[in-house]
Each structure stands twice: as C-alpha cells, then as structure tokens.
Amino acid sequence: MVNINQVDGEYHVSFYNTPKLNIINSKEIEAQLIDLTKKESTGLVLNLSEVKFIDSYGFESLLNIYRSAKMNNSSFKLMNVSNEAYELLKLVELDKVFELA
C-alpha cells in the first residue's frame, strides 16, 4: 500500500497499488504516517503520482497527518500530485493548505 524511505532526514512515502485514498484505506494509511510524524525527522513527503481519487475520508486523513507533522515541528509536502488528485485538492481548496512540490 505504501512504501516508506528515509532521504536526508525526511520520510518519503509513495503509494503502490493504491489509486484511491478513501474510506477503505485512509485510516490505516493515516495511522502509519502519523507514527512517522512522531519520530525524529525533518519532514514527511507524500508522492501522489499514483493516487487518482481522494474522498472526504482521504482528505480528513491528509489533514490529520498534516496537523500531526506541524505539532511535531516537521514539514509536510505533497509531490508529483496526479492531475486527477490535484483537481480534487483544488476543488476543496487544500491546494492552498498543503505545500505542493
């Protein structure tokens, strides 16, 4: 579901076989990534190139991960956001909240 690598003090997370971040998988992914925000690191970078759909549960999970990162003085970035996921982020105005790389 997710692949996690540490690069220069940041956790880089990529999704495989996970075209959707939704009610089915978002809470499990959220739990994994919130644990990472509590470890000593400079940040968390999510590669969303494979994610094509995000529902309200997925957005809630992304926001919870973002908040946890901020509370633990870590950065939180989304990178390589697919066109489909970017349009959804724009629709709910989270493109203004999250740092996009």
C-alpha positions in Angstrom: 0.0 0.0 0.0 2.7 2.5 1.0 6.5 2.4 0.5 8.5 4.5 3.0 12.1 5.6 2.6 14.2 8.0 4.6 16.1 10.5 2.5 18.1 13.3 4.0 16.2 13.2 7.3 12.8 13.2 5.6 10.4 10.3 5.2 9.4 9.9 1.5 6.2 8.0 1.1 4.9 6.6 -2.2 1.8 4.7 -2.8 1.6 1.5 -4.8 -1.5 -0.4 -5.9 -3.3 2.5 -4.3 -5.1 4.6 -6.9 -7.6 5.8 -4.3 -7.2 7.4 -0.9 -10.7 6.7 0.5 -12.8 5.2 3.3 -11.4 1.8 2.7 -7.7 2.6 3.2 -7.3 6.1 4.6 -7.4 5.3 8.3 -4.8 2.6 8.0 -2.5 4.9 6.0 -3.2 7.7 8.4 -2.1 5.6 11.4 1.2 4.6 9.7 2.0 8.1 8.7 1.1 9.8 11.9 3.5 7.4 13.6 6.2 8.7 11.3 5.5 12.3 12.2 6.2 11.5 15.8 9.7 10.1 15.0 12.7 12.4 14.8 12.8 13.7 11.2 12.7 16.9 9.3 9.6 16.1 7.5 7.2 13.9 5.5 6.9 14.0 1.7 4.0 12.1 0.1 4.3 11.2 -3.6 0.8 11.2 -5.0 1.7 10.3 -8.6 -0.3 7.0 -8.4 -3.3 8.4 -6.5 -6.1 9.4 -8.8 -9.0 9.8 -6.4 -9.4 11.1 -2.9 -12.7 11.1 -1.0 -13.7 13.1 2.1 -12.1 10.4 4.4 -8.9 10.6 2.4 -8.9 14.4 2.8 -9.5 14.1 6.5 -6.6 11.7 6.8 -4.3 14.1 4.9 -5.3 16.9 7.2 -4.8 14.8 10.3 -1.3 13.8 9.1 -0.5 17.5 8.2 -1.6 18.6 11.7 0.4 15.9 13.4 3.5 16.9 11.4 3.1 20.6 12.4 2.6 19.7 16.0 5.8 17.7 15.9 7.7 20.5 14.1 8.0 18.6 10.9 7.3 19.7 7.4 4.6 18.1 5.3 4.7 18.2 1.5 2.8 16.6 -1.4 4.8 15.9 -4.5 4.1 14.6 -8.0 0.4 15.1 -7.5 -1.5 13.5 -10.3 -3.7 15.8 -12.4 -6.8 14.0 -11.0 -5.8 14.3 -7.4 -4.7 18.0 -8.0 -8.2 18.9 -9.4 -9.8 17.4 -6.2 -7.4 19.2 -3.9 -8.2 22.5 -5.8 -11.9 21.8 -5.5 -11.8 21.6 -1.7 -9.1 24.4 -1.6 -6.5 22.2 0.1 -4.0 23.2 -2.6 -3.8 26.4 -0.5 -3.1 24.5 2.7 -0.6 21.8 1.7 2.8 22.6 0.3 3.0 21.2 -3.2 6.4 20.3 -4.6 
